[in-house]
Amino acid sequence: MTISIFIALLCGLSGLAHFAIVQLNPASIYAGALMWCPALAALITLSIRGRAWSTLPWKWGHWRFYWQSYLIPVLYVSVAYGLIWALGLGGGPNRETVAEWTTELGFEPGSVWAPLLVMTGLLATVQLIKSLGSIIGEEIGWRGFFIWELRKVLPFGGVSLVSGLIWAAWHFPIIIAYGGGDPASQLGCFTLMIVSMSVIMTYFTFRSESLWPAVFFHAGHNIFIQKIFTPLTEQNETTGLWIDEYGLMVPIIVTFAALFYWRKAKVEGM
């Protein structure tokens, strides 16, 4: 009953946000509203079921869970794009992006490494803080509430797969509307990536008994793909098939990481 109420509320609330994004304008304010739909669905569900919001896993926990959960996506994204660049599937760093960063940061024209390092550092820290307000909306719903309800009826693997598939499907309207490539390929790559991420995020959530490591993981993933590596990648005729969240390389690499944490969860008796 609790899961059904959550899913029904999630679909209703998200439907409004998806309509605004797809039919009106893909404005960031609409995207922010969409990202808060899982949290609203979770909190309303708790209220309907007579449960306090304080029952969610708000506690901070040990610091090691935070730096680990942030660095894991940094690692797999770096490996993925490193392979893309090394194999000639894309190039880097993109000179136009570096030039834009140079101007934005006020460095001398022609500078390369200084703006590259400074902007990467700022995005990895300041952008992290800026993005938390919207990302926590998703994670209150998905890792703060949903996976804990699924855990009552499913083992670790089932929780990871079911939550990952629903989380992926929740993104589909935007991918279909704005993906810009072959929808079947993009949806397949994105779903594999999201399900693999779900395995790792579920592990850290249950291990820490807190939703916050998932927030940091989510932020690291978004920042290093969307804000750093994709803009820094020069594209050729094959690049679109491999980069970003809809290409092949990130899903392949994160799947290996997911298998490691799936095995780790099994060994630890989750």
C-alpha positions in Angstrom: 0.0 0.0 0.0 2.7 2.5 1.0 4.7 1.9 -2.2 1.5 2.1 -4.4 0.6 5.5 -2.8 4.2 6.8 -3.4 4.2 5.7 -7.1 0.7 7.2 -7.7 1.7 10.5 -6.1 5.1 10.5 -8.0 3.4 9.9 -11.3 0.8 12.7 -10.7 3.3 15.3 -9.5 5.9 14.4 -12.1 3.4 14.4 -14.9 2.8 18.1 -14.3 6.5 18.9 -14.3 7.1 16.8 -17.4 4.3 18.6 -19.2 5.9 22.0 -18.4 9.3 20.8 -19.5 8.3 19.1 -22.7 5.3 21.2 -23.8 6.2 24.6 -22.5 9.9 25.2 -22.1 12.8 23.1 -20.7 13.6 25.9 -18.2 15.7 25.1 -15.2 12.9 26.1 -12.8 10.7 23.4 -14.3 13.6 20.9 -14.0 14.0 21.9 -10.4 10.3 21.3 -9.7 10.6 17.9 -11.3 13.6 17.0 -9.1 11.6 17.8 -6.0 8.6 15.5 -7.0 10.1 12.4 -5.5 10.6 14.2 -2.2 7.1 15.6 -2.2 5.6 12.2 -3.1 7.6 10.6 -0.2 6.6 13.2 2.4 2.9 13.2 1.4 3.0 9.4 1.5 4.4 9.5 5.0 1.7 11.9 6.1 -1.1 9.8 4.6 0.3 6.7 6.4 0.6 8.5 9.7 4.4 8.4 9.9 6.6 11.3 10.9 9.0 12.8 8.4 11.7 12.4 11.0 11.6 8.6 10.3 13.6 9.2 7.1 17.3 8.5 7.3 18.4 12.1 7.9 21.4 11.3 10.2 24.8 12.5 9.0 26.9 9.4 9.8 30.6 8.8 9.2 32.5 11.1 6.9 34.1 8.3 4.9 30.8 7.5 3.3 30.7 11.0 1.9 34.1 11.3 0.3 33.8 7.7 -1.0 30.4 8.3 -2.5 31.5 11.5 -4.1 34.8 10.2 -5.5 33.4 7.0 -7.0 31.5 8.8 -9.8 34.5 11.1 -10.3 36.6 8.0 -10.9 34.3 6.1 -13.3 33.5 9.3 -15.3 37.2 10.1 -15.5 38.0 6.5 -16.7 35.2 6.6 -19.2 36.2 9.9 -20.8 39.9 9.0 -20.6 39.2 6.0 -22.7 37.1 8.0 -25.1 40.0 10.5 -25.6 42.7 7.8 -25.7 40.8 5.7 -28.3 40.0 8.7 -30.5 36.3 8.5 -30.0 36.5 12.1 -28.9 39.2 14.6 -28.2 40.1 16.9 -25.4 40.4 19.3 -23.9 38.0 21.2 -26.1 39.7 24.5 -27.0 36.4 26.4 -27.3 35.3 25.4 -23.8 38.7 26.3 -22.4 38.6 29.7 -24.1 35.1 30.3 -22.6 36.4 29.3 -19.2 39.4 31.6 -19.7 37.2 34.6 -20.4 34.7 33.7 -17.6 37.5 33.5 -15.0 39.3 36.6 -16.2 42.6 34.8 -17.2 44.8 36.1 -20.0 43.7 34.9 -23.5 45.6 31.8 -24.6 45.8 30.4 -21.1 45.0 26.7 -20.9 46.0 24.9 -17.7 45.2 27.6 -15.2 41.6 28.1 -16.3 41.2 24.4 -16.8 42.3 23.5 -13.3 40.6 26.5 -11.6 37.2 25.9 -13.3 37.3 22.2 -12.6 38.1 22.9 -8.9 35.3 25.4 -8.7 32.8 23.2 -10.4 33.8 20.3 -8.1 33.2 22.4 -5.0 31.1 25.5 -5.5 28.8 23.9 -8.1 28.5 20.9 -5.7 27.0 23.2 -3.1 24.8 25.0 -5.6 23.4 21.7 -7.0 22.5 20.2 -3.6 19.2 22.0 -3.3 17.7 20.3 -6.3 19.5 16.9 -6.0 18.3 16.4 -2.4 14.7 16.6 -3.7 15.3 13.5 -5.8 17.3 11.7 -3.1 14.8 12.2 -0.3 12.3 10.3 -2.4 14.5 7.7 -4.0 17.1 6.8 -1.4 15.6 8.4 1.6 12.2 6.7 1.3 11.6 4.4 -1.7 14.5 1.9 -1.4 13.7 1.5 2.3 10.1 0.6 1.5 11.3 -1.9 -1.2 13.8 -3.4 1.3 10.8 -4.6 3.3 9.8 -6.9 0.5 12.9 -7.4 -1.7 16.6 -8.4 -1.2 19.4 -6.0 -2.0 19.6 -6.9 -5.7 15.8 -6.6 -6.1 15.8 -3.2 -4.4 18.6 -2.0 -6.6 17.1 -3.2 -9.9 13.5 -2.1 -9.2 14.4 1.3 -7.9 16.9 1.8 -10.7 14.4 0.9 -13.4 11.7 3.1 -12.0 14.2 5.9 -11.5 15.3 5.5 -15.1 11.8 5.5 -16.5 11.0 8.7 -14.6 13.5 10.4 -16.8 12.2 9.0 -20.1 9.9 11.8 -21.2 12.8 14.3 -21.2 15.2 12.0 -23.0 12.7 11.2 -25.7 11.9 14.9 -26.1 15.4 16.4 -25.9 17.9 13.5 -26.3 18.6 14.5 -29.9 19.7 11.0 -31.1 18.3 7.5 -31.6 15.7 7.2 -28.7 16.1 3.4 -28.4 19.9 3.6 -28.1 19.8 6.5 -25.7 17.1 5.0 -23.4 19.0 1.7 -23.3 22.3 3.3 -22.4 20.7 5.6 -19.9 18.8 2.8 -18.2 21.9 0.6 -17.9 23.8 3.5 -16.3 21.0 4.4 -13.9 20.4 0.9 -12.8 24.2 0.5 -12.2 24.3 3.7 -10.3 21.3 2.5 -8.2 23.3 -0.5 -7.1 26.1 1.6 -5.8 23.9 4.3 -4.2 21.7 1.6 -2.5 24.8 0.0 -1.1 26.0 3.3 0.4 22.6 4.3 1.7 22.1 1.0 3.5 25.7 0.9 4.7 25.6 4.4 6.2 21.9 4.3 7.1 21.7 7.8 5.7 20.4 9.4 2.5 23.3 11.9 2.3 26.0 9.8 0.7 23.5 9.3 -2.3 23.2 13.1 -2.5 26.9 13.5 -2.9 27.2 10.6 -5.3 24.4 12.1 -7.5 26.1 15.5 -7.4 29.5 14.1 -8.4 28.0 12.2 -11.3 26.1 15.1 -12.7 28.9 17.7 -12.3 31.7 15.6 -13.8 29.7 14.5 -16.8 27.5 17.5 -17.5 29.7 20.4 -16.4 33.2 19.1 -16.9 34.0 16.2 -19.2 31.2 16.5 -21.8 32.0 20.2 -22.4 35.7 19.4 -22.6 35.3 16.7 -25.2 35.8 17.6 -28.9 33.4 15.7 -31.0 33.9 13.7 -34.2 31.6 11.6 -36.3 31.5 8.8 -33.6 31.6 10.8 -30.4 27.9 11.1 -29.9 27.6 7.3 -29.6 30.0 7.2 -26.7 29.9 10.3 -24.5 27.5 11.7 -21.9 24.7 9.9 -20.1 23.1 8.6 -23.3 26.3 7.2 -24.8 27.9 3.8 -24.3 31.1 4.4 -22.3 29.9 5.7 -19.0 27.3 2.9 -18.7 29.9 0.3 -19.5 32.4 1.6 -16.9 29.8 2.2 -14.1 28.4 -1.3 -14.7 31.8 -2.8 -13.6 31.7 -0.6 -10.5 28.1 -1.8 -9.8 29.1 -5.5 -10.1 31.8 -4.8 -7.5 29.4 -3.3 -5.0 26.7 -5.9 -5.7 29.3 -8.5 -4.7 30.4 -6.4 -1.7 26.8 -6.1 -0.5 26.4 -9.9 -0.8 29.5 -10.6 1.2 28.4 -8.1 3.9 25.0 -9.7 4.2 22.9 -6.8 3.0 
